[in-house]
Amino acid sequence: MAPSQRYSSLSLSLSSLSSLITHLKTGLFIRKCLVLLAFVGSSSGALLSYGSLEYDAAMQWDHVVDLNEDFRLHWTIINQDITFELQVRTLGYVGFGFSKDGKIAGADMAVGWVEGGHTFFQDRYVDLKGSPEPHIDPSQDYILIKGYENSTHTLLRFRRKLDTCDHDHDMIINNNTMRVMFMYNDEDPPRGLVTPGPLPNPEEAWRTHKSVLLLQKSPLYLPHYEPSARVLELRNQEVELPYGDDSLLWCKLFKLDKLDKKHHIVKYEPIFDSSWSYHYLQQITLYECPTIGSEIEKLSRDVGHMCMGASSLPLGCNAIIASWTRGSEGFVFPSEVGYPIESQHVKYFLMETHYSNLQATFEPYQMRRMTDSSGLKIVFTQDLRPHDAGVLSIGMDPNWRHIIPPGQKRVVSLGQCLEDCTGAAFPSQGINIFAVMMRSHQIGKEIKLRQIRQTEELFPIAYDNNVDANYQDFRRLAHPVRSLPGDRLVAECIYDSSSRKAITLGGLTMKEETCTVLTLYYPRQKRLTTCHSLPSLPTVLHSLGIEQLATNSNPVVISSPPQLAGMTLETRLLSYDWENQFGKFQEATLHGTFKPICSGAHNEVVPISEHFLGYNKNITKTYKEPRRCKPKRLFVTETIPQLELPVLRDTESNHIGEGSVRSSRSSFIETLALSGSESSSSRHRLAFFGLHVISMLSLVPLWLAS
């Protein structure tokens, strides 16, 4: 039957159907129509599923980020599939993918372009030599959904599995910090219809990578049900920025306006004072200060001063309210949780700002004195959420006993929150951890928050094996994790010190190192806000081959063994044979005793930890990572049915391209995805679906009249 005849039959069937509506009872008619629609929907099977779920052109994107001024990225995740959309200001080719360390070598890429009304799309990879030309991947695991261009922009929409099981050339997309790689050029590759061909000027097409948490789900807008939201801006006042690569910690006190009843903080975000602020700001942390009196009142009217962290001030400011680190856009609390503030209980806030310039190329701008007045914007409301949130810091205390030897590919440090501390502080029902921020400085590579219950190690609360010092954000967990009284929580940090010639010690500056995991949880408790540890002094001495120190010596001098007698502790640290003795050092620090440091909101020490040494747990049961991938076939031969989608409309919320869009059909080709033709299986399926609907509707009048 010709298309015109089919459409004519469809029109007649619909006409007959409408004439029956006037004399059929409404209830029976509606019920039968629902049955009919359900039958037609089930008969069409995957076709309607593709149209309504996966290939809907008007998709609701969960995330959007501008990788630069010309490249916008949208993405959304459904089950184990992730769908991307690239909107790029170019009429040439576009590349997008991932890299382990932000370098081109080993990058997992998808490359596409639109030419002559056809979209060309390929799964590619960069070899380990770092050649700028991405090679065609033998396993094509990126599936094109849509591609078109207008007068200024190219748009590509495609999907892939979070884990494609192609571990030779594809990176797994998980909750690690993902280094997003992207490239684009003004020219299309030649001979696109025949062979892959080289990409024009690939060296110039690559752009600087950007770190992103792809699985993060934390919108940075306030929901509409916050009519009573108020904004509080806390800013520094013209802090003189440090010179070169020096660090500066600046503390400023603020007095909270009178709040007659409890409010909830629902969001916070950074305030950048100037264009150079971003180069210097590394971290901003806001603390509660329960202290009252004339001295703290005077300090709250001051412009602030240099400090060695909040703990260095005798103000008892130990409960973290908010924490921002470089690369983050802020944090929005989930709808059921808010951080409580009330001026009757806490009148003062302390803002600790860490300034450090790690970009030497920015140094020429320091010819003149530069100051900064950045800070935090706090959004709070009197419409209370069901739960009060708290912040618990877990990890290594910033101290010289945290030693990281030089020249090592893998150095492990453990910051332990003892079961004695959680048992004394956590409520009987436990706490629910819903977000974490994992922190290290410049040489941190992996961070894990482990949970041990009695002698069983549970699945990690959080894990990132691709840490980026310039992007350490709060990440919301897929589901809150319950931690019970008596659980041991361990922050495990792994460092790569192979580029360093001297030891690195624990501390607050960027030249030093840290191992900290901040956890957001509910319900809030105040007995435990800091749960850290440090290797005990006997453990540190044993790890360095030292038996005893001389008493009352300044500087500290070694008294035994005899071959080290008279040597200062500092000299021993600097001259130790780390290359040959590292194994003994690591064994001693991981299995030796440690000093727990557990304190509450007022900086008071949890009594049980004051005169106590901790030991490693004897774990008898560990978790096993589930196997998700089956052996892959050597060749991809399955053809994905393609559907013609309506052209996306330009909207202010999600599109940077202009109008006058010229649509092209999507194409996914066996193995190399090089043809621009429409899939014949798609056309046949659409034709079958049309005939099926027409034949069903021709029976409707007889059935409905019965």
Summary of the structure (lengths in Angstrom):
residues: 706
radius of gyration: 30.6
end to end distance: 29.2
largest distance: 109.8
contacts: 2204
relative contact order: 0.14
helix: 20%
strand: 34%
